[in-house]
Amino acid sequence: MVQDDSQLIIRLEPINVDIIEAIEITYTEHFLFFFFPRERKKYRYMLDVKVSVSIVNVSEIQHEKQIQKNALPEFIKYKIRQFRQVK
């Protein structure tokens, strides 16, 4: 859908939906192979969907660069703080 890594998709909006195939599958299931039979249904659809794609070209955005020394991912910092609070 995108040409390269410099494009970021921000919205996919469906324009037209056509149903190509619609299948209903019916089967009977039993509890412990014999008891309480019940009829179950599954549905399978194949669709043709036309969408409008809104993208942002990331390479055109001016970024402010920041350098962090000994940077840890945020979730690791969070886990370390949690561990210290428990003690």
Summary of the structure (lengths in Angstrom):
residues: 87
radius of gyration: 25.6
end to end distance: 49.4
largest distance: 66.8
contacts: 134
relative contact order: 0.24
helix: 18%
strand: 55%
